[in-house]
């Protein structure tokens, strides 16, 4: 929640708060905090939207890959059946010729 807590110690946060109070005054701090809060919220929402879109597209790509793999398997089976049928026809035609020799 407070990512700054990982980078700034408690004493440093207190100093920053005092400096903000001195520079902007006590009456402006709530407005600044609101603005910062809204900005952080909009950044989080944008980040969540980006994550959602990436996840959605990744899922679509995976689904397309699975569909393509299935189609390739079906086409391979079809080709194997046709080649087997062709092989059997050729063997039928060659059979009598082989027997003569």
C-alpha positions as YAML, in Angstrom:
chain: A
units: angstrom
residues:
- id: 1
  name: UNK
  ca: [0.00, 0.00, 0.00]
- id: 2
  name: UNK
  ca: [2.65, 2.51, 1.00]
- id: 3
  name: UNK
  ca: [5.47, 1.61, -1.35]
- id: 4
  name: UNK
  ca: [7.50, 4.55, -0.04]
- id: 5
  name: UNK
  ca: [7.80, 2.81, 3.31]
- id: 6
  name: UNK
  ca: [10.16, 0.32, 1.71]
- id: 7
  name: UNK
  ca: [12.51, 3.07, 0.52]
- id: 8
  name: UNK
  ca: [12.17, 5.75, 3.21]
- id: 9
  name: UNK
  ca: [12.57, 5.28, 6.96]
- id: 10
  name: UNK
  ca: [10.13, 6.65, 9.56]
- id: 11
  name: UNK
  ca: [12.33, 9.62, 10.40]
- id: 12
  name: UNK
  ca: [12.64, 10.60, 6.76]
- id: 13
  name: UNK
  ca: [8.85, 10.45, 6.36]
- id: 14
  name: UNK
  ca: [8.42, 12.75, 9.36]
- id: 15
  name: UNK
  ca: [10.90, 15.24, 7.89]
- id: 16
  name: UNK
  ca: [9.08, 15.19, 4.54]
- id: 17
  name: UNK
  ca: [5.73, 15.82, 6.30]
- id: 18
  name: UNK
  ca: [7.18, 18.77, 8.23]
- id: 19
  name: UNK
  ca: [8.70, 20.25, 5.06]
- id: 20
  name: UNK
  ca: [5.38, 19.85, 3.20]
- id: 21
  name: UNK
  ca: [3.54, 21.59, 6.05]
- id: 22
  name: UNK
  ca: [6.05, 24.45, 6.04]
- id: 23
  name: UNK
  ca: [6.07, 24.90, 2.27]
- id: 24
  name: UNK
  ca: [2.38, 24.48, 1.47]
- id: 25
  name: UNK
  ca: [0.72, 25.26, 4.77]
- id: 26
  name: UNK
  ca: [-1.72, 23.16, 6.77]
- id: 27
  name: UNK
  ca: [-4.73, 24.26, 4.70]
- id: 28
  name: UNK
  ca: [-3.25, 22.95, 1.40]
- id: 29
  name: UNK
  ca: [-2.09, 19.55, 2.70]
- id: 30
  name: UNK
  ca: [-5.53, 17.84, 2.51]
- id: 31
  name: UNK
  ca: [-5.98, 19.08, -1.06]
- id: 32
  name: UNK
  ca: [-2.52, 17.83, -2.02]
- id: 33
  name: UNK
  ca: [-3.18, 14.49, -0.31]
- id: 34
  name: UNK
  ca: [-6.47, 14.15, -2.21]
- id: 35
  name: UNK
  ca: [-4.77, 14.93, -5.51]
- id: 36
  name: UNK
  ca: [-1.99, 12.45, -4.80]
- id: 37
  name: UNK
  ca: [-4.57, 9.83, -3.78]
- id: 38
  name: UNK
  ca: [-6.57, 10.33, -6.98]
- id: 39
  name: UNK
  ca: [-3.41, 10.15, -9.06]
- id: 40
  name: UNK
  ca: [-2.28, 6.94, -7.36]
- id: 41
  name: UNK
  ca: [-5.77, 5.47, -7.83]
- id: 42
  name: UNK
  ca: [-5.82, 6.31, -11.53]
- id: 43
  name: UNK
  ca: [-2.34, 4.84, -11.98]
- id: 44
  name: UNK
  ca: [-3.42, 1.63, -10.25]
- id: 45
  name: UNK
  ca: [-6.55, 1.42, -12.40]
- id: 46
  name: UNK
  ca: [-4.50, 1.95, -15.55]
- id: 47
  name: UNK
  ca: [-2.04, -0.71, -14.42]
- id: 48
  name: UNK
  ca: [-4.88, -3.13, -13.69]
- id: 49
  name: UNK
  ca: [-6.40, -2.44, -17.11]
- id: 50
  name: UNK
  ca: [-3.07, -3.10, -18.79]
- id: 51
  name: UNK
  ca: [-2.61, -6.33, -16.82]
- id: 52
  name: UNK
  ca: [-6.14, -7.43, -17.77]
- id: 53
  name: UNK
  ca: [-5.58, -6.71, -21.46]
- id: 54
  name: UNK
  ca: [-2.26, -8.55, -21.47]
- id: 55
  name: UNK
  ca: [-3.80, -11.54, -19.68]
- id: 56
  name: UNK
  ca: [-6.75, -11.54, -22.08]
- id: 57
  name: UNK
  ca: [-4.52, -11.39, -25.15]
- id: 58
  name: UNK
  ca: [-2.24, -14.09, -23.75]
- id: 59
  name: UNK
  ca: [-5.27, -16.32, -23.23]
- id: 60
  name: UNK
  ca: [-6.44, -15.63, -26.79]
- id: 61
  name: UNK
  ca: [-2.99, -16.45, -28.16]
- id: 62
  name: UNK
  ca: [-2.87, -19.69, -26.15]
- id: 63
  name: UNK
  ca: [-6.35, -20.62, -27.40]
- id: 64
  name: UNK
  ca: [-5.34, -19.88, -30.98]
- id: 65
  name: UNK
  ca: [-2.23, -22.02, -30.52]
- id: 66
  name: UNK
  ca: [-4.30, -24.92, -29.19]
- id: 67
  name: UNK
  ca: [-6.77, -24.55, -32.06]
- id: 68
  name: UNK
  ca: [-3.94, -24.49, -34.61]
- id: 69
  name: UNK
  ca: [-2.34, -27.55, -33.03]
- id: 70
  name: UNK
  ca: [-5.68, -29.39, -33.21]
- id: 71
  name: UNK
  ca: [-6.14, -28.38, -36.85]
- id: 72
  name: UNK
  ca: [-2.62, -29.56, -37.73]
- id: 73
  name: UNK
  ca: [-3.28, -32.93, -36.07]
- id: 74
  name: UNK
  ca: [-6.55, -33.30, -37.97]
- id: 75
  name: UNK
  ca: [-4.88, -32.42, -41.27]
- id: 76
  name: UNK
  ca: [-2.02, -34.82, -40.52]
- id: 77
  name: UNK
  ca: [-4.47, -37.65, -39.84]
- id: 78
  name: UNK
  ca: [-6.34, -36.84, -43.05]
- id: 79
  name: UNK
  ca: [-3.11, -36.87, -45.07]
- id: 80
  name: UNK
  ca: [-2.03, -40.14, -43.44]
- id: 81
  name: UNK
  ca: [-5.39, -41.75, -44.33]
- id: 82
  name: UNK
  ca: [-5.14, -40.55, -47.92]
- id: 83
  name: UNK
  ca: [-1.55, -41.73, -48.25]
- id: 84
  name: UNK
  ca: [-2.49, -45.12, -46.79]
- id: 85
  name: UNK
  ca: [-5.39, -45.36, -49.23]
- id: 86
  name: UNK
  ca: [-3.08, -44.43, -52.11]
- id: 87
  name: UNK
  ca: [-0.52, -46.99, -50.95]
- id: 88
  name: UNK
  ca: [-3.18, -49.72, -50.85]
- id: 89
  name: UNK
  ca: [-4.37, -48.80, -54.37]
- id: 90
  name: UNK
  ca: [-0.81, -48.92, -55.69]
- id: 91
  name: UNK
  ca: [-0.21, -52.28, -54.01]
- id: 92
  name: UNK
  ca: [-3.42, -53.63, -55.58]
- id: 93
  name: UNK
  ca: [-2.24, -52.51, -59.01]
- id: 94
  name: UNK
  ca: [1.31, -53.76, -58.52]
- id: 95
  name: UNK
  ca: [0.25, -57.06, -56.92]
- id: 96
  name: UNK
  ca: [-0.55, -58.88, -60.18]
- id: 97
  name: UNK
  ca: [2.60, -57.50, -61.79]
- id: 98
  name: UNK
  ca: [4.76, -58.75, -58.90]
- id: 99
  name: UNK
  ca: [3.24, -62.22, -59.19]
- id: 100
  name: UNK
  ca: [4.12, -62.43, -62.87]
- id: 101
  name: UNK
  ca: [7.76, -61.74, -62.18]
...
